[in-house]
Structure formats: C-alpha cells, structure tokens
Amino acid sequence: MKEVKKILLFFALLLITICFSVCVSAEEYEFYFDASDKKEVGLFPEEEMSAFVDGVPESVREEAAYMANAASGANPSESADAVRERLSVRYLTGVLISKIEEILLPTAADCSGLLALIIVSSLLTSFFKLKEGSGMQSVCETVIDLTVSAAVVKVSMGVVEVVGAYVGGLCSMMNAMTPVMGAVYLSSGSLSQAAVNSSAMMLYVTATENLCREFFIPAAKAALALTVVSGAFRHINFGGFVSTVKRWVITVLAFGVTVFSFILGIQSSLAKSADTLAAKTVKFAVGSSVPLVGGAISDALSTVSASLSMIKKVTGGAGVALILTILIPALATLALNKLALTVCKCAADILGCERASAVIGDADSVLSVFTAVAVLSAVMFIFAVTLFMNSGLS
Amino acid sequence: MNEAIRICGCALIFIAAAAVIKETKGEHARLLSAAALVVVFLYASGSVGELISYLRGISEGSSAGKYMGRLLKAGAIAFITDTTADICRCSDESAVAGYVEFAGRAEILLLSLPLIDEMISLSLGLLS
C-alpha cells in the first residue's frame, strides 16, 4: 500500500512539473506598424491593449481618467491639490463607505423581508400543528416551502450575479494582461530567469482565475439551484447530488490552493515580508473567517501585503485605492449577505421552522463556496497586477 | 392584554351558554358554538391584522417582499377554510366539511402556480 502511494505521489509530481513547465525560446516579434503614418512604430498589439482597457471597470476608468486630467492641468498647484484631495484618507474612506452603504441597505431590506416570511410561516405552521389532522396542513406546508425557497433563491440571485460579474471582470483584465506582459518582456530584449518565473506565475494565476470563472462559479450556481428545488418540493431530493457537486468543487479548490501555496513557497518573483504580531493577528482572522481556502490565503497574506507595497511604490496610493475599489464591493456584498442568511437561519431555528432553516442553511453553505472563490480571485488579481508591474520594472 | 381578555371572556360566555342550551334545545347549541367561532375570529382578526400590516411594512422594498402577499393570502384561505370545515363538523355535516376543504386546497394550489413557475425559471436561470 505504501509503495502504491509513493508511486502515485511520484506521478502526481511529474504531472505538476509537466503542466506548469513553460517553453522558453527566442522568436522574432512582429512590430505593429501603422502604414498611414510611417513614423509610428507600435510595440504592443492593439487588440490586447483594448481588451485590457475594456476589462477595467467603468468606475475605475473614470477615476483614473479624472486623476490623469487633474495631474496634467495648466496650474501645477491646482493639479497637486486636486490629486491630493483624491488620494486623501477622507475621500477614499468616503468612497468605500458610500459603496458599502449601497450594498448595506438592500441587504438589510432582504434580510427583514426573509425574517417576515419566516415569522408568518412559523405562525401558520404552529396553528396547524395545534389542530392535528387538519386537512389544510399539508397544502399550507407546501406553500410555505415554496415561498421560503423562492425568497431565498431571489435573495441569493443578486449575490450570484455580482460575484459572477466580479470574477468575469477580473478574469478579463488578467487575460488581457498576460500578452501585454509578454510583449513588454520581449521588447526589453533580455529573457532572464526572473522573467521566466514571472511569466509562469502569471500563467498560473490567470489559469486559476479562468478556472474560477469557467468551473467553480457555474458549479456553485448549479448546486444553489438544486438545493432550492430540493427545499421547495419535499418529494424531490437532490441532496445527495448537491453534496457530490459541492464535494468536487471543494476538492478541486483545495487542490488548486495547495498547488498555489507550494508555488508561492518556491518562487521568488513576489517577495515576502517579515511576520509581525499585527500580521499574525490578521492571518488568524483571515484563516478563521474565509471559508474553505482560509488557511492557504492566510499563509499567502504576507505575500499579498508585499505585493500591495510594491504596487504602492510604483503607482502610489492611488493604485492601491483603485484596486481596493474593484475588490471590496463584491467581497462586502458576499459578507453582508452571508450575515443576513445566518441571522435568518437562527430566527428559523428559534421559531421552529425546520424546513426553512434547512433551505437557508444550504444556501448559506453554497455562498461559502462563492466567498472562497471571490477571495481567491482577489488574491490572484493582486498577484497578477504585481507581476505585471514587475515586468515593466525589469 | 385587553383584547386577549375580551376574546377569552367571549369564548367562555358562549361555551357556558351553549352548555346550558344543550340540555333543552341541542340544535341551537350547535348554532351558538358556530357563532362563538365567528365572533372570536372577528375579535382576533383585529390583532392579527395589525401584525400582518407590520410584517408587510418591514418586507416592503425587499426582493422577498412580493412573496409575502401570496403567503398571507394562502394562509388566510387555509384559516377560513379550516374554520368553516370545523363549523360544518360541529353541525354533523362532515361531507360539506370535506368539500369545503377540497375547494380551499384547490384555491391555494392555484395561488401557488405562479410561484412554482417563477422558482423554476429562477433555477433554470442559475443552471444556464
């Protein structure tokens, strides 16, 4: 048995080496040449650049355009004031608070709506339980199950759409970054070991992001749909199938994150900073609050903070602020909605609505998968941006 | 608390009166029991109505709020049908009670058809 395990481990390591090896060769690069104006010679493929710009969210583009215009104003002191105002802690805190307020009010409304439904369901259920043998009990319970399941799926749909758009946007940006990064390395003329490492790392993070968009998100959506249908119709039970789908998603996610931790340990493209007490506290908080991938993300936290420091050195506070503006809304939406569902599940347990509690609990566990995918995507995006900036500095 | 005391008081008075009348005129006792049910129901509907309007108020503006109306309608139909069936059984008319319950169930299922439709389309939207 031990020998079989050793052989399997050997083949697994061989497979990882083959899958993540990068071919390195010199080839002639065709420069983009505009025939109408023979003086211009472009170094970067136009399509990939437009795809990269299009992948950036609208709000971030507007913010970046405003800062660029403000910085290039005729009056230097006015330009400096305008840029300073946008980079001030007060302004950035105001933007983050306004984004969280936009999410908080609808989430609170959804939570109160669901709570009201649970209260009415509890009243009806307890009335018919007192009257044993009532002919209306079964049909009333059916309507209660349908209503609660429909409400839960309606509330979760909003979150699923936000996360899907968020991961899709990050994926588009990262897919667009990779060829541009390749063009930058080629145009620099030297193909060093660092460039190879960075390219491999970039390919890995982009592949993981694509895996999140193409596999994890659709699988989690399917699990949510089947969970809700099982909850609505008592005689239909997809519980076993849903558990299998969730188990597969968790297994693939755990494997991907394990490989990611292994690669982080051996690469040198993203420097690590020293552990401090504050960093360890944050690591513990992240490890316990992020579901499924919390351990791996907390291990990567020092690398994430080093990446953000590097981004700050290159682009200043504005770059970090823009990245947080992209990442925080979707993560805040997930966190607040999970909290709302937890509150509703507690209320359903207290009021004795077992079916409603089961449906809400299952939906909450599927949202945990979405949270894990969203946090993983955020970390991959930060690494991708850092690697992209490294390519310009090399 | 006053409402609860009034409801309990009314119910006890009707039951006492029904017990007295039963000895002399049994069929009138059944009518009195049915009247007691209706009066208590009308008294209780005031408090229940306030609770329902409060719950509707807090669920307004939420994406789950539109399902509240259907659930309340279904609950009201079930409650009224059940009470009517009980009155029929009290009057030894179990056949009528059965038909009343059947009509109530059909009404509730008709009410829940758009709900089933919407849930299936939401689930298919998630799967696609």
Interface residues (C-beta under 8 A of the other chain):
Chain A: P106 A109 D110 C111 S112 G113 L114 L115 A116 L117 I119 V120 S121 L123 L124 F127 F128 K131 S134 G135 M136 V139 C140 T142 V143 I144 L146 T147 S149 A150 A151 V152 V153 K154 V155 M157 G158 V160 K221 A222 L224 A225 L226 V228 V229 A232
Chain B: I52 L55 R56 I58 S59 G61 S62 S63 A64 G65 Y67 M68 R70 L71 L72 A74 G75 A78 F79 T81 D82 A85 G98 E101 G104 R105 I108 L109 L111 S112 L115 I116 E118 M119 I120 L122 S123 L124 G125 L126 L127
